[in-house]
């Protein structure tokens, strides 16, 4: 080791502490002699394991002739002799420098190491996540690793185009709405979506709809109701003009089987869900839902609509003409609700640096003191979790060691930093790593107060009596 006689400087860090019986997991602070110190090394998280999680076997070396073996042995002996001489020179130079130095000071940030550290491969991250209590996120990450290389565009316009073209894959099996509602304040968010502003129940002018509808309100907001009314009206008008049915009441259950079409055709409201809403209690320890969806949204779509209204024949006796007319009244009794989010690891255009995702190894995760403070201060904001660098000059990513024995550098006490860019590097190397959209299957919810819309009168073309 090269840090001299003094012990390396230790820095505070936080690990997840599970409750003894009841309560929520909490961040436990480690400081002073229990802190960690950065390790200055060129070693980083390995990217050697393939999409299947297996390191490729080294190629079988060709068989050497007797002459080649003899020459190889001579080269190896010469190399060892040069290395021994160079090491002797370095030791003498280091000894001379140490003797001249009056005060032995520790390295300001981190320590240098001469030997190879215990490794950690990015492909092993799902195993660690499952081990520490993130099973669904682990499965989502496995799907990301195994999919062919694809990055969801940062541009909303390009993303929309690729979504409509079917280039963005949909994952609707691993995350369910029932599961998501078990976390944090998700039930309260759902309640806000379905009940807030229910007493108002006023409809805005459908000719002046907001674009886009990024509202943090419920299905009863006048702008949302205006969009729902317009979608319902278009459906009833089409059915009336085609004269295919007598009962105009309908359910969108069958449409929900094709999610892309269903969302475009029937979605009319959404409410944003910040990551801080998915944690439990006052803690900022991320839950499985936090890591699986991050900042996401709950969406509402038209569900069941009961259509009534007066039907009659309209006559023009002076011209001998008649036509069918219908003055529909639509009552929406149920809505579909689903959760949707991008599962992607791409640095955003406005990010100063790639988002920091914690320090990991095969046994768990820790975060820096700055990252912990970041989590506390981001309550009620849209900033991503732990978007701060850890220890080092200007946030230089380094492995850190949390153990007592500074000479051992044991596997369980050595943690490697992981950033979004770490995943991007793996994707470029293996041509795998597929971003996708995580969606829960739409679920029916009965409205406490049905939405009633008096729609535009519909009439067929005039015909002879």
N, C-alpha and C positions, 0 to 999 in steps of 0.2 A: 504494500500500500504506500501511497505517496503523500498522505496528508500530515506526516510528521508526528511529533510526540503528543501533541494536543488532540483531544477528541474532536470529531467533526461537529459543526453547529447543527443543532436539531431544530426543526420547525414544526408548528402545530399542524395537526391533520384531524380528520373526523372519519369515524367508521360507524356502521349501523349496529345499534344495540337493540336486540329483541326484548320485548317486555317479559318479565318473569312469569306472570300469570295473565293479567289483563292489561289493557291499554294499547298504545300504539308504539311501533318501532321509533327509536329516536337516534339522532346523531350524537355519538359520544366523542367528546373532545380528548385528544391526547396531546400533551404539551410538556415542555421541559425535557427531562430525561426520558419521558415516554413518547416524545415526538419522533419525527422521522428526519432523515437527511437525504438530499439528492445525491445521486451517483452519476458522476460525469463519465460517460462512456459513449461509444459509437453504437452500442447495441440498442435496438428499438424493438417494438413488437414485431415478431416474425410474420412473414407472409408466405411461408413455405408450404403450407398444407393446401391441397387442392379443394375444389368445390365439394368433393365427397368427404373432406376432412382427413385425407390420407396424404402423407408426405410422399412425393414421387421417389421411387427407388433409384439409387445412383446407377448410371450405366456400367455394365460389366466391362472392366478394363481388358484390352486385348492381351493375348499371351505374348510374352517377350522371349526373344531368343537368348542363348547363353551370353552372347556378346553384349546384347542390350542390357541384360541384368547386371553384368559386370560394370558397364559404363554407368548405369543408374546408381549402383552402390558407391562408386567413386564420387559421383556428383553429390550424393547424400552426405558422405563423410566430409566433403569440402564445405558443404552448406552448414553443417553442424559446427565445424571449426570456425567459420566466419561468424556465426551467431554467438559462439562462446566468447570470441575476441571482442565483438561489439558490446556484449553484455558486461564484460569486464571493464571496458572503457567507460560505459555509462555509470557503473557502480562507483568507479574511482571519481568520476566527475561529480556525481551526486554527493559523495562523501566529502569532497573538497568544498563544495558549495555549502554543505551543512556546517562544516567547521568554521567557515568564514561568517556565517549568519549569526548575529548576536541574539536575536529574538526569534523563536520559532512560532510563527503565527498560523492559524488554521486557514484553510481555503475559504474565501468569503462565501461562496455559494457552492455547495456540493463537495464531493470528494472524487479523486481520480482512482481508477482501478486498473490493475495490470492484467487480470485474468478474465476469462469468459464467465459471464453471469448466468444464473439459472434462466432458461429461455421461457417465453410465453408466446404462443402463436395466436393470431387473431381468430383463426378458425376454431379455437377452443373456447371462445367467448360464450357461445350458447350454453355450453356445459356449465360454466361458472354461473351464468344467469339462472339456470334451472336450480343449481345447488343453493343459491342464496335467496330463492323465493320469487323468481320471475319466470314461471314456466311458459306462459303464453307468449311473452316477448321472446323467449328462447326459441319457440317454434316459428314465430314470424321471422326471426333472424336466420334460422335454418333455411326457410323458403327463399330469403333474399340471397343467401350464399349460393344456393343451387340453381337459381334462375339465370338465364342468359343475360349478358351485360345490358343494362338499360338504366338511364338516369331521367327522372321526371324533370321536364324543363322548368327553369325558374320563371320564365315569362308566362304570365297567365294566359295570354292570347295563344301562344304556341302550345301550352298545356291543354287548353280547351280543344284545339284542333286535333291534337294527338289522342285526346280522350274520345272525341267523336269518331275518329278513324279506328278506334279499337286497339291502339298501340299500347295503352296503359292497362296492365293486368289488374283484375279485381280479385281480392281475397275476401271471401265472405263466410269462411268456415270456422276460423279460429277464435274470432271475437264475436260474442253475442251481446245483445242489449241487456238481457237479464244479468249476465256476468258483470257488465260495465256498471250497472246500477248499484252494485254492492260496494263501490268505492267512493270515498270522500263525500262530496256534496252532489253527486250525480242525480240522486232522487230529487233534490231541491231544484236542480237545473231543469229536469224533466217537468216538474210541477210548474215552474215559471213558463216553460214553453207552452204548456197546455191550459193554463188558467190565468196568467197575468193579463189584466185589462179585460177580463171576461165581461164585466158589467157594461163596458162601453159598447162593444159589438156594433161599431159603426163602419160603414163601407166607404172607401174613398172612390174618387172618380177613376174608373178603369182606363180612361184615355191618358192619364198622366201617371203611369206606374214608375216607381223609382228603379233605376238601373245602375249598378246591381242592387239587390236587396240585402245589404249587409246590416241587418238590424239585430239588436240584442233584446228583442221583445218577443211576445208570444204569438200564437196563431190567431189571437183575437185583435191584433193590431190592425188598424184600418188598411194599411198598405198591403199586408199579407192577405187579408180577406178579399181585397180587390183582385189580387192575383188569382186566388182560389176561385172566385166568382167567374173570372174570365175563362179559366180552364174548364170549369164545369159548363159554362155557357157554350163554349166551342164544341164540347162533346155532345150536348143535347141538340144543338143546331145541326150537326152532322147527321145524327140519328134521325132527326125529323125530316131532313131533306132527302135522305135515302129511303125513308118510309119503310124501314125494315122491322121495326118493333112497335108494340103498342104501349108497353110499360117502359118508361124512360129512366126509371131508377137503376142504379148500377153500383158495382163494387170494382175497385181497381186491383183486386187480389191477383187475378191472372196476369195483369200487366207487370206486377212486381216480380214475376219470374224472370223477366229480362230487365236487369237493373238499369242499364244505360238508358234504354227507352223510357222506362218507368220514371226515372228521375227527371229527365227532360220534359216529360209530358205532364207530371203531376206534382212535383215538388213546389211548394209555395212559401215556405218559411224555414229559417234556421236560427239557432241561437248558439253563440260561441261558447266554448268550454275551455277555459284556461287550464294549464297543467296544475295550477295550485288548487283547482277544484277537485282533482282526482287523488289527492293525498288524504291521509286519515288524521282527523283532529288538527291540532296546531303544529304538528311536525311538518318538516319539509322533506322528509324521507320519501323518495318516489315509490309509488306502488307499482304493481305489475301493469296496471292500466296506464299509469303515467309514462312508463317507458314504451308501452305498446302504441299509444296514440299521441302523447304529448299534448300540444294545443290542438283541439279538434272541434267538432260542432255536432249538435243534434239537429236533424232535419225533419220537417213535417211535410207530408204529402197527402193529397186528397185520398180518402179511404172509402167510405160508404155514403152514398147520396140518395136520398129518397125524393122523387120528383112527383109533384102533384100539379094541379092547375086546371083551369077551364078549357075545354076543347069544344069547338063549335064550327059551323059552316058560316062563312061570310058571303053574302049575296050582293050582286050588282044587277038588280032587276032591269034597269034601263038598257043594259048591254047583254043581258042574258048570261051572265057569268057567275061562277061560284069558286070558292077556294076554302081549304081547310086552315083553320087557325088554332093556335095553342098559346096560352099565356102561362108559361111554366113558373112554378115556385119550387126552388131546390132547397132541401134541408140536409146539410151535411152532419151526420151523426157520429161518424168515426173518422179518425185520421190514421195514417201510417206514420210511424216514427222510426228513424234509424240513425246510427252514428257513422260518421265517415271521416277519414283522415289519410294523409299521404304517409306511407312508410318509406321514407327516403333518407339518405345520409349525405345530401349535397350541401356544401357551403353556400349560403345565400350571397347574392351580389354585394350586399351592403355590409356583410360581416368583415370586421377588421382581420380576424383570423378564424380558422376553422373551429367550430364549436368543440369545446372540451367536454368529454364524456366520462371523466373520472380516471382513476388509476386502478388497473385490474391485474389479477393473476388467477391461477387455477382455483383459488379458495375464496375470493371475494373482491370487494371494491372499497376504496377509500377516496376522499376528496380533500382538497386543500382548504385552509382556513378562508382564503378569499372566496372560494366557491361556496362555502357554507354561508358566509355573510351575504353573498350574492343571492342565495336562495331566500334568506330572510327578508332582504330588501325588495325582492321582486313580487311580493304578495300584492295582488291587484294590478300587476303590470303584464305586458305581453312578452317580456324578455324571456329567452330560453333558460332552462335550468342550467346552472353551473357553467355559464358561458364566460368563465374567467380562467386564465392560465394558472398553472400551479407554480411551484418554486422554480427559481432560476432567473438569470439575467434576462429582462424583457420577456419573461414567460417562456424561456427556452424549455421545451419538453424534455424531462429527464426521468428515468426510473427513480424510485425512492425506496429507502430501506427503513423498516419500522422496528427491527429487532434490536436487542441489547448488545449482542456480540458483533462488533464492527468488523471483525476479521472473517466471520463465517459467511455472511450474505446468503442466508438460507432461503429456499424457494418460497416458503409461506410468508416471509417477511419482506419480499421484494415485489414491488408493484410497478407496472408499466403504464404510461399515459396513453390514452386512446382518444383520437380526434375524428371528426367526420372525414378528414382527409386521409386517415389511416384506411378507412373502408374504400375510399376512391382509389388509393394506390393498389389495394388488393384487386379491385375490379379491373383496373388496367392491366395488371399482371396476368390474371387468369381468364379474362374475357367472360366473367360471370359476375353476378351481383345485380339483381333486378329489382329496381324500385317498383312499388305497386300501391294501389289504393286499398286501404283496409275499410271494409264495410260490414255492418251488422245486417242481418236479414231484416227487412222492414216488419215491424210489429204493430198490430191494431191497438188503438186506444179509443175508448168511447169518450166523447166530449161531454163535460158536465152541462154545458149549454150548447145545444145544436146551433149551427150557423144557418140562418134562413136568408135566402137570396130570392128576390123577385126579379126574374130575368126578362129580357126583351121579348116582346110578342113575336111569335113565329107564324108565318103564313106560307102556304104552298103557292105556286103560280096559278093565275086565273085559268079556269077551264069552262067549257060550255056546259050549261045546265041540261 
